[in-house]
Amino acid sequence: MRVLLIEDDPMIGEAISSALKDASYATDWVRDGRRALLAQESHAYDLLLLDLGLPGRDG
């Protein structure tokens, strides 16, 4: 399963990304809304974990 994590807080993002990878999920982590849109255009994701308050473009 491929997961896109969209989280701007470094501590939260690192913890979630690490836990997902430890659970054998293919995880991409981006830190703002614009990069999230670009990632979605270039990859197919099974799951998005989206923070609501993001820089650039709100979740």
N, C-alpha and C positions, 0 to 999 in steps of 0.2 A: 504494500500500500504506500502510495506517495502522498506526503503531507506538505502543505505550505503553511508555515507559521509566520504570521504577520504581527510583530510585536516590537515596539520601539524601546522598551525598558531593557537594558543589557542584562541585568540580573535575572529577570523573569524569562527573557528569551533564551538565555544560556541554559537555565534550569529545565525549561520545557523541551528545548531542542535536544539536550543531552538525554533526558528521560525517553524521548521518542526514539532516538537512535539506539539507546540501550535495549529498547523493546523491539528492535529490528525494523523500524519504520524508516523509509527513505524520506529524509526531511530537508526541506529548503527553508531558510530563515531570512526574511527581509524585514527592514526596519521602518518602512514608510509606505503609504498608500500607492504612490506612483510606481514604485518598484514591484509592489504586489500585482498591479495591473500588467506590467511587463512580464512578470514571471508567469502569470496565467495565460498570456498570449503565446508563450514559447513552450509550455509544458502542460500536460494533462495531470490534474491532481484529483485524488480520491476524496480528500478532506482539506478544508481550510480552517485554521484556527485564527480568528480575527480579533484584534484589539480594536475597540471603538474609537479611542482618542489617538489619532496618528498624525505625525507631521506630513505636510505635503498634500495629502488627500485623506480626509477622515474615513474611518471604518464604517 
